[in-house]
Amino acid sequence: MPDFRFDENKVFLENCRAALEALEADDPEMAAILRGNWEALLAIVGEGERDPKARVAFNTNVAAALDALAQSAPKGGS
Amino acid sequence: MMPRYFLTRLAIEGFRGVNNENDPLDISFQPNAVNSVFAVNGIGKSSIFEALCYAIHGTIPKLQLLQAQERPQDYYCNRFHSKGSATILVEFQPDDGTAPVSVRIDRDAAGARTVTSPSGHPDPEAFLGTLKEAFALLDYRTFARFIEESPLERGRTFSALLGLAEYSDCRQALQAASDSRALNSDLEIKVITAAVGAAQKAAQQALVTLRSSYENVTGKPLEDIDKLDECTAEVTAALGNVELLKPHFAGKALNDIDFEKIKTAIKTAEGGEKRRELEKAIESITALQALAVHDLAAIAAEQEKIGALIDDRDKLLASTRGDLFKRLYESAREVISKGVWTEDEKCPLCESELSSSISGHVTEQLAQYTGAAAKIAEVREIWQASAWKKCLASHEMATPLAVEPQTRQVSTLDAKFTAGDISKDELTAAVKWTSGLTAKVATVLKAVQERKDALEKELPPSLVQLTEQVEYGRQFKDALKLYRNNQKEEAAQQARLDVRERWRKFISRATTVFADAEAALSKSRINGIDAEYKSMFREIMQVGDVVPDLQRADDREDLHVQLSDFHGQHRLSARALLSESYRNALAISVFLAAALKHSGAPRFVILDDVTSSFDAGHQFWLMELIRKNLQQPQNANGLQFIILSHDGLLEKYFDRLGSTAGWHHNKLQGSPPMGAILHQAQGADRLKTTITALLAAGQVSQAEPLIRQYLEYKLQQIIRRVDIPVPIDFAIKDTSRMVSNCLDAITSAVELHKKASTLVLDAQQVKDIDITHVPAIVGNWVSHYETGSGSSLSAPALGGVVSSIDALAECFRYDDTSGGGTVRRWYKALDRR
């Protein structure tokens, strides 16, 4: 994918959506998992403070989604 | 386009230094003017800033720094308020002309916060959340820290300031989620890798049995493992052609054949104990042969490696000082990393001077603990994934070796390796135990083989061979099932591993993409304020040959502050060269330039005592910069500024501009934390009404602080209105003697003009001042209360003081009849109307 850049005129969430769309070019299935767990991702760091429990919760969700993907139709990404 | 908000009103009761029970401190602010709030020290100015912090952020930074045992929660509400609760009311005016929003924040005595909206906003807490921008509430500490902080901390502060806090948090979240260690543990990658290995190993073991049983049934080796279906057909055919077995095989696939039933049929044909013993011997031989799959040389290498790691672990543990010191070092690291302790060559416990760096010492000590923990983890991981563990488990569970359950070691070793406390001696014993078991295999195999041969000789040859054939057929069937199941399991676990590897690559790539985009956005915003903050810095400091420069690192959030020009020299450290006032001017310039560019919900900036390090000249230039260039509507894209200050010199500036259209000035007076704080705009009349009511009820002690407040207000009103000069140290003199300071300034000025024959006051006014009013105030207030002597005066005497100050103020006013009617006016000065 070409260099991705945020748009000065967009708000944070709009730029996040744009970043996810750009990442879909790399691996659409993985990008879908990240998109589905975006709120859980944002909970990992709040006002500069990391929350390890939120990270574990995010990765647990991701692991479940990855297992479902592996069971349904395993295929290679880029 | 979402509206932005001006702060138009703040009312406080029972919060921090503001008691004001049943009579809130109520201040209005104007969106179109610079708003200043002046109060001498201890009058509650900081409480205003803290009330806004609490309203918007829900906390007060100063109290957050307290230890839990200091009970910070007990210091939010005013400690003299009878209910122990607090109320803060804030009103905001949108800049698009829509309806104002008012929000009321209550904190009850138990510390519970409740947010409501008298104006009917559907979600007032969320509304306050939109005002949490780094530029809205700025105090001296924020600026002072900006230059002193590490480049990383400064970079994070700056991200928030540029409206990039969410981007910074999100990038850090991605970094946390893509961290290798976190991925390995959270996604169970090691567990799944071990499951793949276990399935492979089990399939290999099944394959050994598959090969031997195939060869025993068909008399030829199994050469092509990819043709297992054909091999299965051959085994079925070989057994199905035996006359005795034909009925059991006819038309059936191998998987459907009941070998137990066949064995029973053979036993029926020729029963006996020796037949069963022969079957058992054959089973034992197969089981013992399967144990040969373990690679003893590889296992010996694993054991040696574990031994070496245990030695390393023990050495590292020996060099540490135990768990208690570990906790001490970890606490010290936190104290140092958070910047609580900045004197690196001083001990934070005893404050004695050190000859070396405390942070270096703490890092070195903790590294020893970390090293030991890493070795323990490494030992545990090697054991869990080891061929040794699987070999030992197989041998202990192998029936022919007859290992008694109570003598089995593998679960005990597992617990010890998991806990990380296995000793070298225990390891040596475990190695010896394993070697004993592997050596025993050959002995037992030889004995079982001999017994099998003996039994075969004793039993009828045809049925002996048939029994063997059937048993090998059963083993082939079971091994085939096991082999295929483990292949499936391996494939399933491998798929889980593969998809996780895809995720690892993806999330790492996502982190890089996001971080690069954030860095580019941050640089762009820095460039966007570059000219602005440099120009502001020049304006405040009135210098052209000191030029600051902010540089963000390419691959990190670090923000470096340099001087691109320092009296002709270039690219030097700002931290090393700039004095405190220059540093603060730079920080203020950066914050204000960023605030101007920001498009967040707050369109106001509260500055609390930010000029403390400035001399009068620099204070003036900063105020002029705000007034002329930054305040809206002077600047169409500007902000509303609210400046809180205790600086006496700055007060003169506020007083001068306070009556102009572009400046709105408030002055606080009062007697916190017990008494009330009032500002001029709240009206002296209200104060006087309260005093009169208290005196009428005989509540003299409650009335006294209000009388002092009223006297100070009226005397300063005379000074300001009639332009009476005051000594240069007027504002910094003992504030408890403010009444006599004011009286001295007024009587000296009157005396001076009297002697110069320039006094504009009429003779009766001069006489009343000299003979009646000033002596009454001095006699019944100054000489009593400012000297701290004796008990309270009577209510009538204090009522007389209030009347005297009103009458004294009237001596500086006249009836103006020049416009036709009569208007009561203040003299412009002591020498003119």
Boltz contact constraints between the chains, C-beta under 6 A:
constraints:
  - contact:
      token1: [A, 4]
      token2: [B, 513]
      max_distance: 6.0
  - contact:
      token1: [A, 4]
      token2: [B, 517]
      max_distance: 6.0
  - contact:
      token1: [A, 5]
      token2: [B, 517]
      max_distance: 6.0
  - contact:
      token1: [A, 5]
      token2: [B, 520]
      max_distance: 6.0
  - contact:
      token1: [A, 6]
      token2: [B, 517]
      max_distance: 6.0
  - contact:
      token1: [A, 6]
      token2: [B, 521]
      max_distance: 6.0
  - contact:
      token1: [A, 12]
      token2: [B, 166]
      max_distance: 6.0
  - contact:
      token1: [A, 19]
      token2: [B, 514]
      max_distance: 6.0
  - contact:
      token1: [A, 23]
      token2: [B, 510]
      max_distance: 6.0
  - contact:
      token1: [A, 26]
      token2: [B, 509]
      max_distance: 6.0
  - contact:
      token1: [A, 27]
      token2: [B, 506]
      max_distance: 6.0
  - contact:
      token1: [A, 30]
      token2: [B, 503]
      max_distance: 6.0
  - contact:
      token1: [A, 30]
      token2: [B, 506]
      max_distance: 6.0
  - contact:
      token1: [A, 41]
      token2: [B, 173]
      max_distance: 6.0
  - contact:
      token1: [A, 44]
      token2: [B, 173]
      max_distance: 6.0
  - contact:
      token1: [A, 44]
      token2: [B, 176]
      max_distance: 6.0
  - contact:
      token1: [A, 45]
      token2: [B, 169]
      max_distance: 6.0
  - contact:
      token1: [A, 45]
      token2: [B, 172]
      max_distance: 6.0
  - contact:
      token1: [A, 45]
      token2: [B, 173]
      max_distance: 6.0
  - contact:
      token1: [A, 48]
      token2: [B, 156]
      max_distance: 6.0
  - contact:
      token1: [A, 50]
      token2: [B, 176]
      max_distance: 6.0
  - contact:
      token1: [A, 55]
      token2: [B, 176]
      max_distance: 6.0
  - contact:
      token1: [A, 56]
      token2: [B, 186]
      max_distance: 6.0
  - contact:
      token1: [A, 58]
      token2: [B, 177]
      max_distance: 6.0
  - contact:
      token1: [A, 59]
      token2: [B, 186]
      max_distance: 6.0
  - contact:
      token1: [A, 59]
      token2: [B, 187]
      max_distance: 6.0
  - contact:
      token1: [A, 63]
      token2: [B, 187]
      max_distance: 6.0
  - contact:
      token1: [A, 66]
      token2: [B, 499]
      max_distance: 6.0
  - contact:
      token1: [A, 66]
      token2: [B, 500]
      max_distance: 6.0
  - contact:
      token1: [A, 66]
      token2: [B, 503]
      max_distance: 6.0
  - contact:
      token1: [A, 69]
      token2: [B, 499]
      max_distance: 6.0
  - contact:
      token1: [A, 70]
      token2: [B, 495]
      max_distance: 6.0
  - contact:
      token1: [A, 70]
      token2: [B, 496]
      max_distance: 6.0
  - contact:
      token1: [A, 70]
      token2: [B, 499]
      max_distance: 6.0
  - contact:
      token1: [A, 74]
      token2: [B, 495]
      max_distance: 6.0
  - contact:
      token1: [A, 77]
      token2: [B, 502]
      max_distance: 6.0
